[in-house]
């Protein structure tokens, strides 16, 4: 009986204390491995392995990477200036045309007939002018002998001057009709590439048609429009003051050829919604590498920043409004989140203007596992390399 009672007590105790005891042993094991068997709580978790590079001083080309849109230097929508019918088209879609080259010929027979009528009317008016002039001269002579009155002289003079005005009006009408006749030969107002011919031979056209006959774009030289962030304004302005010509290089995604150009102007205000200011560059584009509507990558050269403090570009974290790096405290071997101000970032190195000193170590790899104040271990020191240029 006593043995059964002891067995029952043992089972109840086993069920009550077995699992708590296991949990206690497991907790002790974790604690001893985390802090050490001697209870030293200063050991902490193992440090995060990272790569780092030192902030160094060097000469860095000031090159701003930008994105722009190619636009025609001049673009002309060609339309008819009179109502008529197209009787000739003297170019093809996409042709290069020169300024003054005849593109379309309109039916001019009606205008030529009207010109003949106006020429005849002018002859008639001139004949009447001659007669009015004779009458006036005769009246001036007769008034001296009292054959005619002064009132008759005044009437003759008014008739003469009125006829003189009629001749002037007839000449103006004839000139206007000749101008209308010149509109029947539609010429290229600029040199450039034509687009699609929208109206072909045999179609009637009107002066108020909304659809153009064709559009001509001047693409050599050509322009590229782009926006520059506000933080570069002082550098761009100073560079424009020092140099008459700021050079640029542009290329589109499908090409490896760089096209050389120059900055033409910057806008006179900064867009408050985007924090940028508009700019425009000109490119010779003799081989027509650039085409209107194309998106291109641009590198704007602003000179050289001498003895600039730099770090690898990969060390820069954050966004446009808040940039920071993880600086390694070499004494405590901890990562410190450090705000920085940068002058430029050319995708290889970043020029630092505030937040770091020469020789400071910044983390370049392993940052996803790094926390502010966390322990780190530098396993690889990365060099910032030699002078770098933007792609």
NUBAVEX-653513 format. One line per 4 residues: number of its first residue (from 0); their letters; for each residue z, x, y of C-alpha. Coordinates in nm, 3 decimals. Layout:
NUM) A) Z,X,Y  ...
***
This chain:
0) XXXX) 0.000,0.000,0.000  0.090,0.277,0.242  -0.236,0.457,0.161  -0.440,0.147,0.245
4) XXXX) -0.259,0.109,0.578  -0.327,0.477,0.667  -0.695,0.435,0.577  -0.726,0.126,0.795
8) XXXX) -0.561,0.304,1.091  -0.795,0.601,1.046  -1.107,0.383,1.054  -0.993,0.196,1.365
12) XXXX) -0.911,0.527,1.541  -1.248,0.669,1.437  -1.436,0.374,1.583  -1.236,0.380,1.907
16) XXXX) -1.247,0.753,1.987  -1.544,0.900,1.806  -1.818,0.818,2.064  -1.609,0.902,2.372
20) XXXX) -1.523,1.232,2.209  -1.891,1.309,2.144  -1.977,1.227,2.508  -1.697,1.451,2.628
24) XXXX) -1.821,1.742,2.419  -2.177,1.695,2.544  -2.062,1.683,2.906  -1.861,2.001,2.855
28) XXXX) -2.166,2.175,2.710  -2.389,2.076,3.001  -2.124,2.178,3.253  -2.073,2.515,3.091
32) XXXX) -2.447,2.587,3.088  -2.499,2.467,3.444  -2.202,2.630,3.612  -2.107,2.893,3.358
36) XXXX) -1.840,2.910,3.101  -1.593,3.054,3.346  -1.628,2.753,3.578  -1.804,2.944,3.855
40) XXXX) -1.965,2.665,4.058  -2.150,2.911,4.290  -2.422,2.989,4.038  -2.620,2.663,4.103
44) XXXX) -2.958,2.566,3.953  -3.215,2.835,3.880  -3.425,2.929,4.187  -3.781,2.794,4.226
48) XXXX) -4.047,3.057,4.173  -4.290,3.076,4.466  -4.553,3.299,4.626  -4.501,3.410,4.983
52) XXXX) -4.668,3.608,5.260  -4.538,3.781,5.571  -4.636,3.675,5.922  -4.847,3.958,6.064
56) XXXX) -5.018,4.042,6.391  -5.394,4.103,6.410  -5.709,4.024,6.610  -5.846,3.685,6.515
60) XXXX) -6.181,3.541,6.627  -6.119,3.213,6.805  -6.348,2.979,6.615  -6.302,2.603,6.617
64) XXXX) -6.441,2.410,6.318  -6.582,2.074,6.426  -6.804,1.792,6.302  -7.089,1.657,6.513
68) XXXX) -7.385,1.422,6.515  -7.739,1.535,6.589  -7.915,1.339,6.864  -8.260,1.372,7.015
72) XXXX) -8.267,1.562,7.342  -8.488,1.284,7.480  -8.580,0.956,7.317  -8.845,0.722,7.456
76) XXXX) -8.924,0.369,7.343  -9.297,0.319,7.405  -9.398,-0.033,7.511  -9.701,-0.196,7.670
80) XXXX) -9.676,-0.262,8.043  -9.943,-0.534,8.044  -10.057,-0.823,7.826  -10.358,-0.723,7.620
84) XXXX) -10.489,-0.642,7.272  -10.468,-0.306,7.094  -10.819,-0.174,7.022  -10.728,0.183,6.921
88) XXXX) -10.442,0.384,6.771  -10.489,0.762,6.789  -10.199,0.904,6.588  -10.017,0.852,6.259
92) XXXX) -9.656,0.774,6.172  -9.437,1.083,6.214  -9.696,1.288,6.403  -9.594,1.546,6.658
96) XXXX) -9.745,1.441,6.992  -9.769,1.622,7.325  -9.685,1.482,7.663  -9.988,1.302,7.810
100) XXXX) -10.160,1.253,7.473  -10.326,0.909,7.435  -10.146,0.704,7.171  -10.285,0.350,7.209
104) XXXX) -10.589,0.201,7.382  -10.580,-0.160,7.505  -10.868,-0.395,7.580  -10.957,-0.337,7.948
108) XXXX) -11.268,-0.554,7.997  -11.092,-0.827,8.192  -10.928,-0.575,8.423  -11.257,-0.400,8.492
112) XXXX) -11.416,-0.734,8.586  -11.129,-0.809,8.823  -11.168,-0.466,8.980  -11.534,-0.540,9.054
116) XXXX) -11.431,-0.866,9.221  -11.174,-0.689,9.433  -11.422,-0.417,9.528  -11.664,-0.685,9.648
120) XXXX) -11.387,-0.858,9.838  -11.299,-0.530,10.006  -11.659,-0.478,10.118  -11.660,-0.829,10.267
124) XXXX) -11.334,-0.773,10.452  -11.456,-0.439,10.587  -11.775,-0.603,10.717  -11.572,-0.869,10.893
128) XXXX) -11.354,-0.596,11.037  -11.659,-0.424,11.185  -11.769,-0.753,11.345  -11.420,-0.824,11.480
132) XXXX) -11.407,-0.478,11.631  -11.741,-0.531,11.810  -11.627,-0.867,11.948  -11.311,-0.710,12.080
136) XXXX) -11.494,-0.418,12.244  -11.746,-0.658,12.404  -11.467,-0.876,12.544  -11.302,-0.572,12.699
140) XXXX) -11.622,-0.488,12.890  -11.692,-0.846,13.004  -11.344,-0.910,13.137  -11.408,-0.643,13.401
144) XXXX) -11.698,-0.850,13.548  -11.500,-1.175,13.512  -11.750,-1.311,13.257  -11.466,-1.378,13.013
148) XXXX) -11.101,-1.442,13.075  -10.811,-1.223,12.973  -10.708,-1.487,12.723  -11.039,-1.447,12.543
152) XXXX) -10.984,-1.071,12.530  -10.641,-1.125,12.377  -10.789,-1.361,12.115  -11.055,-1.105,12.022
156) XXXX) -10.791,-0.839,11.989  -10.574,-1.058,11.760  -10.875,-1.136,11.545  -10.956,-0.769,11.510
160) XXXX) -10.600,-0.670,11.420  -10.571,-0.958,11.172  -10.893,-0.847,11.002  -10.760,-0.493,10.992
164) XXXX) -10.462,-0.623,10.798  -10.692,-0.814,10.562  -10.876,-0.493,10.480  -10.545,-0.320,10.409
168) XXXX) -10.441,-0.604,10.177  -10.774,-0.589,9.994  -10.735,-0.216,9.942  -10.379,-0.267,9.810
172) XXXX) -10.500,-0.531,9.563  -10.770,-0.296,9.440  -10.520,-0.010,9.403  -10.285,-0.236,9.208
176) XXXX) -10.562,-0.341,8.972  -10.657,0.021,8.914  -10.295,0.091,8.823  -10.305,-0.203,8.579
180) XXXX) -10.623,-0.055,8.432  -10.446,0.278,8.376  -10.188,0.095,8.166  -10.456,0.021,7.906
184) XXXX) -10.439,0.385,7.797  -10.083,0.433,7.666  -9.991,0.803,7.664  -9.692,0.997,7.533
188) XXXX) -9.434,1.036,7.813  -9.271,1.333,7.635  -9.354,1.578,7.358  -9.185,1.502,7.028
192) XXXX) -9.196,1.336,6.687  -9.316,0.979,6.658  -9.147,0.726,6.437  -9.298,0.425,6.262
196) XXXX) -9.591,0.254,6.434  -9.466,-0.103,6.470  -9.782,-0.267,6.610  -10.126,-0.178,6.478
200) XXXX) -10.482,-0.220,6.602  -10.599,-0.578,6.663  -10.255,-0.713,6.755  -10.181,-0.865,7.093
204) XXXX) -9.903,-0.711,7.299  -9.709,-0.832,7.600  -9.526,-0.656,7.877  -9.198,-0.825,7.781
208) XXXX) -9.213,-0.758,7.406  -8.874,-0.654,7.264  -9.027,-0.460,6.975  -9.155,-0.116,7.079
212) XXXX) -9.497,0.009,6.979  -9.336,0.335,6.862  -9.036,0.556,6.941  -9.072,0.926,7.028
216) XXXX) -8.782,1.169,6.978  -8.778,1.517,7.123  -8.626,1.735,6.849  -8.710,2.084,6.971
220) XXXX) -8.488,2.158,7.148  -8.230,1.914,7.010  -7.869,1.826,7.087  -7.549,1.784,6.888
224) XXXX) -7.264,1.567,7.014  -6.907,1.621,6.897  -6.541,1.576,6.996  -6.296,1.863,7.051
228) XXXX) -5.918,1.812,7.005  -5.722,1.814,7.329  -5.516,2.120,7.227  -5.828,2.336,7.260
232) XXXX) -5.910,2.223,7.615  -5.760,2.524,7.796  -5.929,2.771,7.562  -6.268,2.603,7.594
236) XXXX) -6.239,2.577,7.972  -6.132,2.940,8.010  -6.409,3.060,7.779  -6.669,2.861,7.976
240) XXXX) -6.541,3.019,8.298  -6.564,3.373,8.159  -6.895,3.332,7.978  -7.209,3.162,8.100
244) XXXX) -7.300,3.080,7.740  -7.065,2.978,7.459  -7.236,3.014,7.123  -7.214,2.771,6.832
248) XXXX) -7.338,2.759,6.477  -7.429,2.440,6.298  -7.537,2.346,5.946  -7.567,2.029,5.745
252) XXXX) -7.428,1.974,5.397  -7.762,2.014,5.218  -7.844,2.350,5.378  -7.697,2.698,5.386
256) XXXX) -7.894,2.798,5.698  -7.691,2.836,6.016  -7.862,2.723,6.337  -7.762,2.903,6.656
260) XXXX) -7.699,2.707,6.974  -7.499,2.699,7.297  -7.248,2.464,7.457  -7.408,2.256,7.735
264) XXXX) -7.114,2.066,7.879  -6.775,1.905,7.817  -6.686,1.556,7.934  -6.482,1.502,8.250
268) XXXX) -6.202,1.309,8.079  -5.998,1.307,7.758  -6.008,1.000,7.535  -5.647,0.877,7.524
272) XXXX) -5.704,0.681,7.201  -5.819,0.984,7.000  -5.679,1.279,7.198  -6.021,1.443,7.213
276) XXXX) -6.286,1.518,7.473  -6.660,1.485,7.419  -6.890,1.786,7.424  -7.259,1.852,7.372
280) XXXX) -7.452,2.156,7.252  -7.820,2.245,7.258  -8.019,2.406,6.974  -8.377,2.535,6.983
284) XXXX) -8.443,2.390,6.637  -8.794,2.531,6.616  -8.805,2.490,6.238  -8.665,2.135,6.265
288) XXXX) -8.363,2.211,6.049  -8.163,1.956,6.246  -8.275,1.592,6.256  -8.152,1.303,6.474
292) XXXX) -7.869,1.109,6.310  -7.764,1.397,6.084  -7.396,1.493,6.048  -7.337,1.867,6.080
296) XXXX) -7.052,2.115,6.058  -7.007,2.318,6.377  -6.827,2.644,6.451  -6.754,2.699,6.820
300) XXXX) -6.692,3.063,6.919  -6.438,3.116,7.199  -6.392,3.492,7.179  -6.109,3.692,7.012
304) XXXX) -5.735,3.631,7.017  -5.596,3.985,7.027  -5.273,4.078,6.846  -5.214,3.720,6.733
308) XXXX) -4.930,3.624,6.499  -5.087,3.483,6.183  -4.994,3.337,5.844  -5.219,3.217,5.561
312) XXXX) -5.357,2.873,5.638  -5.223,2.735,5.307  -4.868,2.785,5.435  -4.913,2.521,5.705
316) XXXX) -4.776,2.179,5.611  -4.756,1.845,5.790  -5.007,1.661,6.006  -5.166,1.693,6.350
320) XXXX) -4.846,1.587,6.527  -4.586,1.768,6.315  -4.658,2.103,6.152  -4.411,2.318,5.959
324) XXXX) -4.379,2.599,5.707  -4.119,2.689,5.448  -3.970,3.018,5.567  -3.774,3.226,5.315
328) XXXX) -3.435,3.351,5.436  -3.439,3.697,5.283  -3.058,3.716,5.291  -2.974,3.393,5.109
332) XXXX) -3.311,3.357,4.932  -3.330,2.995,5.045  -3.632,2.801,5.176  -3.595,2.672,5.530
336) XXXX) -3.822,2.400,5.669  -3.936,2.554,5.998  -4.142,2.363,6.261  -4.426,2.571,6.405
340) XXXX) -4.689,2.540,6.677  -5.037,2.667,6.599  -5.317,2.770,6.829  -5.592,2.738,6.569
344) XXXX) -5.647,2.710,6.196  -5.976,2.842,6.061  -5.899,2.744,5.699  -5.809,3.103,5.610
348) XXXX) -5.544,3.201,5.862  -5.344,3.006,6.119  -5.247,3.154,6.457  -4.881,3.077,6.534
352) XXXX) -4.762,3.040,6.893  -4.403,2.927,6.830  -4.157,2.902,6.541  -4.201,3.235,6.359
356) XXXX) -4.160,3.605,6.420  -4.352,3.899,6.285  -4.239,3.982,5.932  -4.106,3.635,5.849
360) XXXX) -4.189,3.538,5.490  -4.352,3.198,5.442  -4.418,3.023,5.115  -4.786,2.994,5.022
364) XXXX) -4.768,2.854,4.669  -4.520,2.639,4.476  -4.427,2.429,4.779  -4.430,2.100,4.582
368) XXXX) -4.115,2.213,4.402  -3.944,2.347,4.714  -3.679,2.159,4.910  -3.526,2.242,5.246
372) XXXX) -3.233,2.471,5.177  -3.321,2.515,4.809  -3.302,2.851,4.635  -3.633,3.028,4.575
376) XXXX) -3.750,3.342,4.403  -4.058,3.523,4.535  -4.270,3.626,4.240  -4.584,3.720,4.429
380) XXXX) -4.641,3.846,4.782  -4.975,3.738,4.928  -5.153,3.943,5.194  -5.310,3.766,5.491
384) XXXX) -5.607,4.001,5.455  -5.836,4.140,5.721  -5.984,3.963,6.020  -6.114,3.628,5.913
388) XXX) -6.383,3.399,6.037  -6.421,3.028,5.997  -6.681,2.909,5.750
***
